[in-house]
Amino acid sequence: MMKTKCTKASIGLVLLALFFTFGGLYSQNQNGSVGINTANPNSNSVLDVVSGENNKGILIPRLTEAQRNAIIINPANDDGLTIFNITEDCYNYWSLADSEWKSVCGQMGKSVFTIDCSNTKAMGTYIQNKELTASNYLSVTVNVTKVGNYTITGTTTNGYNFYGTGVFLNTGIQTLQITGQGIPGAVQVDTVQLSVNGTDVTCTPAVTVNVLSPAGTYTMSCGSAVVNGVYKVGTPLNASNTITLPVNVSALGSYTVTTNTVDGISFKASGTFTATGNQTITLNGTGTPGSTSVKTMTITSDSQGGVSTTCNVNVIVVIPAKSIVHLGGTGDHGYSAEEDASRNLMDAPANFGTLANSVVKFEGFTHLTPADGAPAIAAINAKPDIVITGYPYTPNAAEVTALVDYLNKGGVVIAQLEGTSSIQNLMRSIFANPQINVNGRNGGGAVYPMINISDEILNGPFGDIRGKNWGEDASVTASVEGISEAFITSYSGSSAINSTNVYAGTTMFRHKNLNLFYIGDGGFLSNFNANGTISSNVAYPFATNTSNFPIAKTAYGSAGNGNAAGSMAIQNSIIYANVLAWAIKQAEFHGINTQ
């Protein structure tokens, strides 16, 4: 019993000692406030903690996000429950109203994401002692697995850095622009150290920046620039899409050559000249073409010394395939280009195709060959992109109406016709002029001179035939008289070189407002071979080489007016190829199916 009493007394003395020891640190007044290191806790506070030496703080439970999420919440009692989230590096509290953990670092807290190093690169040009601009930034691709705030930095040891902050509102793959700032101090290759939300990221290979020396002095030869590669709507540019630009360097230094952005694409090159004199640089393309319009790119250089620093170059985008209705005699020597040499010229990818060396960047033709009459009218009314006529097609009244309506709606017609009565009806309907007359002039082997003016058909992608000749095939030429020059551009008259007869009228013209090209010879394309030429002075004027490329027929024409038989050169196939290039462009940009 005595031992027990002694033990109880000892315990009591210990408790009493502890009370007096900590009494100065802990107090409780009558209103229920508790103070630590204060005898007078704030009456409006349940707990008032004072740092006795002003050098300590307070720690609340520190949990990882996984530990926090393992807490079994009692909704009735846990509203406002607070922890420090060491995963997020921020205080969290439980919100009964929203039934979720909230972050005091922002409603969404810190995001969780990874950087795709392979798709992260420095954009812009970096020049020694030149301050970074808005064009200098890191393009960073990330994969966000948790929405929230982010901070990304990229640091170098060369006087400039990158910094970006914001909020991810969605998960998934996203691309950011992390702005650069500062002034590169040395010419060197810098490694960019990336950090995301305070944690370093190691990329292999590292993200690097090539700091160039100040610009040299050089001139550009845009007239000799070559646009390389194939450009298609909706297809991103790749390594083949470049511009090769000749330059002449007079003072060494760095270079930066850029273009403006036109319809989604642009080009750029940078580097350092190590020698003076003539050389070439390659501008790499980026972006995706949004339309088939020709893109006039303005090239700008940073050359010093007062030289010209801008010039232009055109980028041609591949035009989608076009449908053609051929009206004429199928099997009759390619008169309407439905077969033989003229058809092969059309279908040769080197002429009209998507090859890098295609003369006209184009996805090709869809050929339709309906019979005359009702099938022809149905085919015209179906709105093909282009209609081509040839011997022996002679449109009746209903077909004339269909053709005129098609032209007025934007259709493209290449009319190679003979048969004066039907042509006269067609022309009177097109021009609404009953005074137009059509007459047959000269004969097979007649040679007509072309005018010499600046024109996209006379001087087109397949050759310059200004001031040269075309030849009539085997029959008389249909000459049109009475059309005002206000409506047409006439390419050839009705008087042949190899005839003493002088006639009024036009034998070849293009309408200035409608998509109409006319030639008064239904056999203008005549050549029953797959390619090559046919030996004749008065027939088969169409000629191509073994690659189906249009060439002049060098021995043509009937004798007359001081000209020996076969003594003249004619350009029928080159004219036709240029006309096709015109027709494709008209169909794409001003045609019946233009959107």
LONU-924836 format. One record per residue (C-alpha): residue in one letter; x negated, y negated, z. Coordinates in steps of 0.1 Angstrom, whole numbers. Example, Ala and Ser with C-alpha at 12.3 -4.5 7.8 and 13.67 -1.06 7.14 Angstrom:
NODE  res  xx  yy  zz
NODE  A  -123  45  78 .
NODE  S  -137  11  71 .
//
This chain:
NODE  res  xx  yy  zz
NODE  M  0  0  0 .
NODE  M  -28  -24  9 .
NODE  K  -45  -17  -24 .
NODE  T  -14  -24  -43 .
NODE  K  -8  -57  -25 .
NODE  C  -44  -68  -31 .
NODE  T  -40  -61  -69 .
NODE  K  -8  -81  -71 .
NODE  A  -24  -110  -53 .
NODE  S  -54  -109  -77 .
NODE  I  -31  -111  -108 .
NODE  G  -12  -140  -93 .
NODE  L  -44  -159  -87 .
NODE  V  -56  -153  -123 .
NODE  L  -23  -166  -137 .
NODE  L  -24  -196  -115 .
NODE  A  -60  -204  -127 .
NODE  L  -50  -200  -163 .
NODE  F  -21  -224  -158 .
NODE  F  -43  -251  -143 .
NODE  T  -70  -245  -170 .
NODE  F  -47  -250  -200 .
NODE  G  -22  -273  -184 .
NODE  G  -39  -302  -201 .
NODE  L  -37  -286  -234 .
NODE  Y  -1  -274  -233 .
NODE  S  30  -291  -219 .
NODE  Q  67  -289  -222 .
NODE  N  89  -318  -213 .
NODE  Q  126  -318  -205 .
NODE  N  138  -322  -240 .
NODE  G  123  -289  -251 .
NODE  S  94  -304  -271 .
NODE  V  61  -285  -270 .
NODE  G  27  -303  -273 .
NODE  I  -7  -290  -278 .
NODE  N  -35  -314  -267 .
NODE  T  -9  -339  -257 .
NODE  A  10  -345  -225 .
NODE  N  37  -364  -243 .
NODE  P  48  -346  -273 .
NODE  N  69  -364  -298 .
NODE  S  105  -362  -287 .
NODE  N  118  -356  -322 .
NODE  S  94  -327  -328 .
NODE  V  98  -292  -315 .
NODE  L  60  -288  -317 .
NODE  D  35  -317  -316 .
NODE  V  -1  -307  -323 .
NODE  V  -30  -331  -318 .
NODE  S  -66  -326  -328 .
NODE  G  -84  -335  -296 .
NODE  E  -116  -345  -314 .
NODE  N  -100  -353  -347 .
NODE  N  -119  -325  -365 .
NODE  K  -95  -296  -366 .
NODE  G  -64  -286  -385 .
NODE  I  -37  -260  -382 .
NODE  L  -35  -227  -400 .
NODE  I  -2  -210  -408 .
NODE  P  0  -174  -419 .
NODE  R  -21  -168  -451 .
NODE  L  -7  -142  -475 .
NODE  T  -13  -130  -510 .
NODE  E  16  -134  -534 .
NODE  A  21  -96  -532 .
NODE  Q  22  -97  -494 .
NODE  R  46  -126  -495 .
NODE  N  69  -107  -519 .
NODE  A  68  -77  -495 .
NODE  I  86  -97  -468 .
NODE  I  121  -85  -463 .
NODE  I  141  -117  -462 .
NODE  N  170  -121  -438 .
NODE  P  191  -148  -456 .
NODE  A  209  -158  -424 .
NODE  N  177  -166  -405 .
NODE  D  148  -171  -430 .
NODE  D  158  -203  -448 .
NODE  G  126  -225  -447 .
NODE  L  103  -196  -438 .
NODE  T  68  -209  -447 .
NODE  I  35  -193  -456 .
NODE  F  3  -203  -474 .
NODE  N  0  -184  -507 .
NODE  I  -37  -176  -512 .
NODE  T  -30  -162  -546 .
NODE  E  -15  -195  -558 .
NODE  D  -36  -216  -534 .
NODE  C  -5  -234  -522 .
NODE  Y  22  -235  -495 .
NODE  N  54  -216  -502 .
NODE  Y  88  -217  -485 .
NODE  W  119  -195  -488 .
NODE  S  149  -214  -502 .
NODE  L  183  -200  -492 .
NODE  A  200  -222  -517 .
NODE  D  180  -209  -547 .
NODE  S  173  -175  -532 .
NODE  E  136  -176  -541 .
NODE  W  102  -187  -529 .
NODE  K  94  -223  -537 .
NODE  S  60  -239  -540 .
NODE  V  51  -273  -526 .
NODE  C  26  -277  -554 .
NODE  G  55  -282  -578 .
NODE  Q  87  -264  -581 .
NODE  M  71  -238  -604 .
NODE  G  38  -235  -587 .
NODE  K  6  -224  -605 .
NODE  S  9  -205  -637 .
NODE  V  -8  -172  -645 .
NODE  F  -24  -168  -679 .
NODE  T  -54  -154  -698 .
NODE  I  -74  -171  -725 .
NODE  D  -79  -155  -759 .
NODE  C  -115  -164  -765 .
NODE  S  -115  -152  -801 .
NODE  N  -89  -179  -809 .
NODE  T  -104  -206  -789 .
NODE  K  -127  -231  -806 .
NODE  A  -139  -267  -806 .
NODE  M  -121  -289  -832 .
NODE  G  -135  -321  -847 .
NODE  T  -170  -333  -854 .
NODE  Y  -195  -341  -827 .
NODE  I  -222  -366  -834 .
NODE  Q  -251  -376  -812 .
NODE  N  -244  -409  -794 .
NODE  K  -209  -412  -808 .
NODE  E  -180  -412  -784 .
NODE  L  -154  -384  -788 .
NODE  T  -120  -393  -802 .
NODE  A  -86  -378  -803 .
NODE  S  -98  -355  -831 .
NODE  N  -123  -338  -806 .
NODE  Y  -105  -312  -786 .
NODE  L  -105  -275  -777 .
NODE  S  -79  -254  -794 .
NODE  V  -71  -228  -768 .
NODE  T  -49  -198  -773 .
NODE  V  -34  -184  -741 .
NODE  N  -11  -156  -730 .
NODE  V  11  -168  -702 .
NODE  T  25  -142  -679 .
NODE  K  39  -165  -652 .
NODE  V  52  -200  -659 .
NODE  G  40  -230  -639 .
NODE  N  13  -256  -637 .
NODE  Y  -21  -252  -654 .
NODE  T  -54  -269  -655 .
NODE  I  -80  -260  -681 .
NODE  T  -115  -275  -682 .
NODE  G  -144  -271  -706 .
NODE  T  -177  -284  -695 .
NODE  T  -211  -289  -712 .
NODE  T  -244  -302  -700 .
NODE  N  -247  -327  -729 .
NODE  G  -226  -357  -718 .
NODE  Y  -191  -347  -728 .
NODE  N  -164  -323  -715 .
NODE  F  -128  -312  -720 .
NODE  Y  -98  -315  -697 .
NODE  G  -62  -306  -699 .
NODE  T  -33  -301  -675 .
NODE  G  4  -295  -678 .
NODE  V  32  -270  -673 .
NODE  F  40  -238  -690 .
NODE  L  78  -235  -693 .
NODE  N  77  -202  -711 .
NODE  T  57  -170  -710 .
NODE  G  40  -155  -741 .
NODE  I  13  -166  -765 .
NODE  Q  8  -204  -768 .
NODE  T  -18  -227  -782 .
NODE  L  -30  -258  -764 .
NODE  Q  -51  -289  -773 .
NODE  I  -76  -296  -744 .
NODE  T  -88  -332  -750 .
NODE  G  -125  -340  -752 .
NODE  Q  -141  -371  -736 .
NODE  G  -176  -384  -733 .
NODE  I  -206  -390  -756 .
NODE  P  -229  -362  -768 .
NODE  G  -264  -370  -759 .
NODE  A  -286  -346  -778 .
NODE  V  -285  -328  -812 .
NODE  Q  -281  -292  -802 .
NODE  V  -256  -263  -799 .
NODE  D  -237  -266  -766 .
NODE  T  -220  -237  -748 .
NODE  V  -187  -247  -733 .
NODE  Q  -180  -233  -698 .
NODE  L  -143  -227  -695 .
NODE  S  -123  -228  -662 .
NODE  V  -86  -221  -657 .
NODE  N  -68  -232  -626 .
NODE  G  -102  -234  -608 .
NODE  T  -116  -201  -619 .
NODE  D  -144  -197  -644 .
NODE  V  -138  -178  -676 .
NODE  T  -166  -161  -695 .
NODE  C  -161  -157  -733 .
NODE  T  -182  -134  -753 .
NODE  P  -193  -148  -777 .
NODE  A  -192  -181  -760 .
NODE  V  -173  -211  -772 .
NODE  T  -199  -235  -788 .
NODE  V  -201  -270  -802 .
NODE  N  -226  -280  -828 .
NODE  V  -237  -316  -821 .
NODE  L  -249  -332  -853 .
NODE  S  -274  -360  -858 .
NODE  P  -261  -394  -870 .
NODE  A  -248  -395  -905 .
NODE  G  -271  -397  -936 .
NODE  T  -265  -416  -968 .
NODE  Y  -250  -397  -998 .
NODE  T  -226  -402  -1026 .
NODE  M  -198  -378  -1037 .
NODE  S  -191  -366  -1072 .
NODE  C  -154  -359  -1069 .
NODE  G  -150  -357  -1107 .
NODE  S  -171  -325  -1106 .
NODE  A  -154  -311  -1075 .
NODE  V  -140  -276  -1079 .
NODE  V  -110  -263  -1059 .
NODE  N  -115  -226  -1052 .
NODE  G  -90  -199  -1043 .
NODE  V  -53  -194  -1048 .
NODE  Y  -27  -215  -1030 .
NODE  K  8  -201  -1023 .
NODE  V  38  -215  -1005 .
NODE  G  40  -200  -970 .
NODE  T  6  -183  -972 .
NODE  P  -21  -196  -948 .
NODE  L  -53  -207  -964 .
NODE  N  -83  -184  -959 .
NODE  A  -120  -183  -965 .
NODE  S  -115  -183  -1003 .
NODE  N  -97  -217  -1002 .
NODE  T  -124  -242  -1004 .
NODE  I  -135  -273  -1023 .
NODE  T  -171  -273  -1038 .
NODE  L  -182  -309  -1038 .
NODE  P  -214  -321  -1055 .
NODE  V  -233  -348  -1036 .
NODE  N  -264  -369  -1040 .
NODE  V  -284  -375  -1008 .
NODE  S  -306  -405  -1005 .
NODE  A  -312  -405  -967 .
NODE  L  -313  -375  -944 .
NODE  G  -289  -370  -915 .
NODE  S  -257  -353  -907 .
NODE  Y  -225  -353  -929 .
NODE  T  -189  -350  -921 .
NODE  V  -165  -348  -951 .
NODE  T  -128  -345  -945 .
NODE  T  -95  -348  -964 .
NODE  N  -61  -361  -953 .
NODE  T  -34  -335  -946 .
NODE  V  -11  -331  -975 .
NODE  D  20  -309  -972 .
NODE  G  4  -289  -944 .
NODE  I  -31  -283  -957 .
NODE  S  -65  -301  -953 .
NODE  F  -102  -295  -959 .
NODE  K  -134  -302  -939 .
NODE  A  -171  -298  -940 .
NODE  S  -199  -308  -916 .
NODE  G  -236  -301  -913 .
NODE  T  -270  -317  -916 .
NODE  F  -289  -326  -948 .
NODE  T  -324  -312  -948 .
NODE  A  -334  -325  -982 .
NODE  T  -326  -354  -1005 .
NODE  G  -313  -352  -1040 .
NODE  N  -284  -334  -1058 .
NODE  Q  -268  -306  -1039 .
NODE  T  -233  -292  -1031 .
NODE  I  -213  -289  -999 .
NODE  T  -183  -267  -993 .
NODE  L  -152  -280  -976 .
NODE  N  -132  -252  -959 .
NODE  G  -94  -253  -961 .
NODE  T  -69  -249  -933 .
NODE  G  -31  -249  -930 .
NODE  T  -2  -235  -950 .
NODE  P  13  -251  -981 .
NODE  G  49  -260  -977 .
NODE  S  58  -266  -1013 .
NODE  T  46  -262  -1049 .
NODE  S  40  -298  -1054 .
NODE  V  5  -308  -1066 .
NODE  K  -15  -320  -1035 .
NODE  T  -37  -350  -1041 .
NODE  M  -63  -348  -1014 .
NODE  T  -82  -379  -1005 .
NODE  I  -118  -369  -996 .
NODE  T  -135  -392  -971 .
NODE  S  -172  -391  -961 .
NODE  D  -191  -406  -932 .
NODE  S  -220  -417  -955 .
NODE  Q  -239  -447  -944 .
NODE  G  -255  -475  -965 .
NODE  G  -225  -491  -981 .
NODE  V  -218  -463  -1007 .
NODE  S  -183  -453  -1018 .
NODE  T  -169  -430  -991 .
NODE  T  -135  -419  -1007 .
NODE  C  -123  -401  -1038 .
NODE  N  -95  -378  -1048 .
NODE  V  -91  -342  -1060 .
NODE  N  -59  -322  -1068 .
NODE  V  -50  -288  -1053 .
NODE  I  -26  -268  -1074 .
NODE  V  -2  -244  -1057 .
NODE  V  11  -212  -1074 .
NODE  I  45  -217  -1089 .
NODE  P  70  -189  -1083 .
NODE  A  81  -166  -1111 .
NODE  K  106  -180  -1137 .
NODE  S  133  -163  -1157 .
NODE  I  133  -167  -1195 .
NODE  V  161  -159  -1219 .
NODE  H  148  -152  -1254 .
NODE  L  173  -159  -1282 .
NODE  G  162  -146  -1316 .
NODE  G  154  -114  -1334 .
NODE  T  139  -88  -1312 .
NODE  G  113  -69  -1331 .
NODE  D  107  -98  -1355 .
NODE  H  71  -107  -1349 .
NODE  G  75  -124  -1316 .
NODE  Y  95  -153  -1330 .
NODE  S  111  -161  -1297 .
NODE  A  81  -148  -1277 .
NODE  E  99  -116  -1267 .
NODE  E  71  -94  -1280 .
NODE  D  37  -92  -1298 .
NODE  A  10  -118  -1296 .
NODE  S  31  -146  -1282 .
NODE  R  46  -124  -1255 .
NODE  N  11  -111  -1246 .
NODE  L  -2  -146  -1243 .
NODE  M  26  -154  -1218 .
NODE  D  20  -123  -1197 .
NODE  A  -18  -125  -1195 .
NODE  P  -27  -132  -1159 .
NODE  A  -57  -152  -1170 .
NODE  N  -33  -176  -1188 .
NODE  F  -3  -177  -1164 .
NODE  G  -11  -159  -1132 .
NODE  T  -23  -159  -1096 .
NODE  L  -59  -152  -1103 .
NODE  A  -85  -176  -1091 .
NODE  N  -93  -184  -1127 .
NODE  S  -58  -185  -1141 .
NODE  V  -53  -215  -1163 .
NODE  V  -18  -221  -1149 .
NODE  K  -13  -209  -1113 .
NODE  F  20  -191  -1117 .
NODE  E  36  -158  -1106 .
NODE  G  48  -148  -1140 .
NODE  F  79  -145  -1162 .
NODE  T  110  -124  -1160 .
NODE  H  120  -118  -1197 .
NODE  L  157  -113  -1208 .
NODE  T  166  -107  -1245 .
NODE  P  204  -108  -1249 .
NODE  A  221  -105  -1282 .
NODE  D  236  -135  -1300 .
NODE  G  271  -147  -1294 .
NODE  A  289  -139  -1262 .
NODE  P  259  -121  -1245 .
NODE  A  237  -152  -1253 .
NODE  I  264  -176  -1238 .
NODE  A  267  -154  -1207 .
NODE  A  229  -154  -1203 .
NODE  I  227  -192  -1207 .
NODE  N  255  -197  -1182 .
NODE  A  237  -176  -1157 .
NODE  K  212  -205  -1153 .
NODE  P  178  -190  -1164 .
NODE  D  149  -212  -1157 .
NODE  I  139  -214  -1194 .
NODE  V  155  -207  -1227 .
NODE  I  133  -200  -1258 .
NODE  T  148  -197  -1293 .
NODE  G  132  -184  -1325 .
NODE  Y  140  -170  -1359 .
NODE  P  166  -159  -1369 .
NODE  Y  187  -175  -1341 .
NODE  T  213  -199  -1354 .
NODE  P  237  -210  -1326 .
NODE  N  274  -212  -1333 .
NODE  A  297  -239  -1319 .
NODE  A  302  -221  -1286 .
NODE  E  265  -214  -1282 .
NODE  V  258  -251  -1290 .
NODE  T  282  -261  -1262 .
NODE  A  266  -237  -1238 .
NODE  L  230  -250  -1247 .
NODE  V  240  -287  -1243 .
NODE  D  257  -280  -1210 .
NODE  Y  226  -261  -1198 .
NODE  L  203  -290  -1209 .
NODE  N  225  -316  -1191 .
NODE  K  223  -296  -1159 .
NODE  G  185  -295  -1160 .
NODE  G  178  -264  -1180 .
NODE  V  146  -261  -1200 .
NODE  V  148  -253  -1237 .
NODE  I  120  -246  -1261 .
NODE  A  139  -247  -1294 .
NODE  Q  120  -232  -1324 .
NODE  L  147  -233  -1350 .
NODE  E  154  -232  -1387 .
NODE  G  188  -233  -1405 .
NODE  T  197  -269  -1411 .
NODE  S  234  -267  -1404 .
NODE  S  232  -251  -1370 .
NODE  I  203  -274  -1359 .
NODE  Q  223  -305  -1371 .
NODE  N  253  -295  -1350 .
NODE  L  230  -289  -1320 .
NODE  M  212  -322  -1324 .
NODE  R  244  -342  -1329 .
NODE  S  258  -327  -1297 .
NODE  I  227  -332  -1276 .
NODE  F  223  -369  -1287 .
NODE  A  261  -376  -1291 .
NODE  N  252  -391  -1325 .
NODE  P  271  -379  -1357 .
NODE  Q  246  -398  -1379 .
NODE  I  218  -373  -1372 .
NODE  N  209  -352  -1403 .
NODE  V  187  -322  -1407 .
NODE  N  170  -313  -1439 .
NODE  G  146  -286  -1451 .
NODE  R  112  -300  -1461 .
NODE  N  81  -285  -1478 .
NODE  G  75  -247  -1477 .
NODE  G  55  -219  -1462 .
NODE  G  19  -229  -1455 .
NODE  A  28  -266  -1450 .
NODE  V  4  -282  -1425 .
NODE  Y  16  -311  -1404 .
NODE  P  -7  -336  -1385 .
NODE  M  -1  -342  -1348 .
NODE  I  -1  -378  -1335 .
NODE  N  -29  -389  -1311 .
NODE  I  -14  -401  -1279 .
NODE  S  -19  -394  -1242 .
NODE  D  6  -366  -1235 .
NODE  E  7  -335  -1213 .
NODE  I  17  -313  -1243 .
NODE  L  -8  -327  -1268 .
NODE  N  -36  -326  -1242 .
NODE  G  -26  -298  -1218 .
NODE  P  -43  -271  -1198 .
NODE  F  -50  -249  -1228 .
NODE  G  -66  -275  -1250 .
NODE  D  -65  -310  -1266 .
NODE  I  -47  -308  -1299 .
NODE  R  -43  -346  -1304 .
NODE  G  -48  -355  -1340 .
NODE  K  -50  -319  -1351 .
NODE  N  -25  -298  -1371 .
NODE  W  2  -272  -1369 .
NODE  G  13  -248  -1396 .
NODE  E  48  -238  -1410 .
NODE  D  55  -201  -1413 .
NODE  A  67  -188  -1446 .
NODE  S  98  -210  -1451 .
NODE  V  109  -246  -1452 .
NODE  T  106  -269  -1421 .
NODE  A  137  -283  -1405 .
NODE  S  132  -321  -1403 .
NODE  V  155  -341  -1380 .
NODE  E  164  -377  -1391 .
NODE  G  184  -404  -1372 .
NODE  I  172  -399  -1336 .
NODE  S  162  -431  -1319 .
NODE  E  126  -432  -1306 .
NODE  A  141  -444  -1273 .
NODE  F  151  -408  -1266 .
NODE  I  122  -387  -1279 .
NODE  T  84  -385  -1282 .
NODE  S  78  -374  -1318 .
NODE  Y  46  -353  -1322 .
NODE  S  47  -348  -1360 .
NODE  G  65  -363  -1389 .
NODE  S  79  -345  -1420 .
NODE  S  52  -352  -1445 .
NODE  A  27  -324  -1449 .
NODE  I  -10  -329  -1454 .
NODE  N  -10  -305  -1483 .
NODE  S  19  -321  -1502 .
NODE  T  23  -354  -1520 .
NODE  N  59  -357  -1510 .
NODE  V  67  -383  -1483 .
NODE  Y  97  -377  -1460 .
NODE  A  112  -395  -1431 .
NODE  G  122  -377  -1399 .
NODE  T  105  -356  -1372 .
NODE  T  95  -320  -1372 .
NODE  M  83  -317  -1336 .
NODE  F  94  -337  -1305 .
NODE  R  101  -338  -1268 .
NODE  H  132  -353  -1253 .
NODE  K  123  -381  -1228 .
NODE  N  152  -374  -1204 .
NODE  L  162  -338  -1210 .
NODE  N  139  -307  -1207 .
NODE  L  139  -301  -1245 .
NODE  F  110  -293  -1268 .
NODE  Y  119  -289  -1305 .
NODE  I  99  -276  -1334 .
NODE  G  115  -272  -1368 .
NODE  D  102  -237  -1375 .
NODE  G  118  -206  -1362 .
NODE  G  86  -186  -1371 .
NODE  F  62  -210  -1352 .
NODE  L  50  -180  -1331 .
NODE  S  48  -155  -1359 .
NODE  N  22  -128  -1354 .
NODE  F  31  -91  -1353 .
NODE  N  -2  -81  -1338 .
NODE  A  -8  -77  -1301 .
NODE  N  -35  -103  -1304 .
NODE  G  -59  -117  -1329 .
NODE  T  -50  -132  -1363 .
NODE  I  -33  -121  -1395 .
NODE  S  -49  -130  -1427 .
NODE  S  -25  -152  -1446 .
NODE  N  -26  -188  -1458 .
NODE  V  12  -193  -1457 .
NODE  A  25  -171  -1429 .
NODE  Y  17  -158  -1394 .
NODE  P  3  -191  -1380 .
NODE  F  0  -179  -1344 .
NODE  A  -35  -168  -1332 .
NODE  T  -50  -155  -1300 .
NODE  N  -84  -139  -1292 .
NODE  T  -88  -104  -1278 .
NODE  S  -81  -117  -1243 .
NODE  N  -47  -131  -1254 .
NODE  F  -60  -167  -1250 .
NODE  P  -47  -192  -1276 .
NODE  I  -71  -202  -1303 .
NODE  A  -69  -221  -1336 .
NODE  K  -62  -203  -1368 .
NODE  T  -91  -216  -1389 .
NODE  A  -80  -206  -1424 .
NODE  Y  -45  -217  -1432 .
NODE  G  -24  -238  -1455 .
NODE  S  -11  -237  -1491 .
NODE  A  -30  -255  -1518 .
NODE  G  -20  -291  -1525 .
NODE  N  -27  -328  -1523 .
NODE  G  -64  -321  -1528 .
NODE  N  -66  -293  -1502 .
NODE  A  -76  -258  -1512 .
NODE  A  -55  -228  -1500 .
NODE  G  -66  -217  -1465 .
NODE  S  -89  -247  -1460 .
NODE  M  -72  -261  -1428 .
NODE  A  -71  -252  -1391 .
NODE  I  -39  -251  -1372 .
NODE  Q  -31  -250  -1335 .
NODE  N  3  -233  -1331 .
NODE  S  -7  -210  -1302 .
NODE  I  -25  -238  -1283 .
NODE  I  6  -261  -1287 .
NODE  Y  28  -233  -1275 .
NODE  A  7  -225  -1244 .
NODE  N  7  -262  -1235 .
NODE  V  45  -263  -1240 .
NODE  L  49  -233  -1217 .
NODE  A  28  -250  -1190 .
NODE  W  51  -281  -1193 .
NODE  A  82  -259  -1193 .
NODE  I  71  -241  -1161 .
NODE  K  65  -274  -1143 .
NODE  Q  98  -289  -1155 .
NODE  A  117  -258  -1143 .
NODE  E  100  -259  -1109 .
NODE  F  104  -296  -1101 .
NODE  H  132  -309  -1124 .
NODE  G  150  -277  -1135 .
NODE  I  185  -263  -1133 .
NODE  N  175  -242  -1102 .
NODE  T  155  -269  -1084 .
NODE  Q  166  -272  -1048 .
//
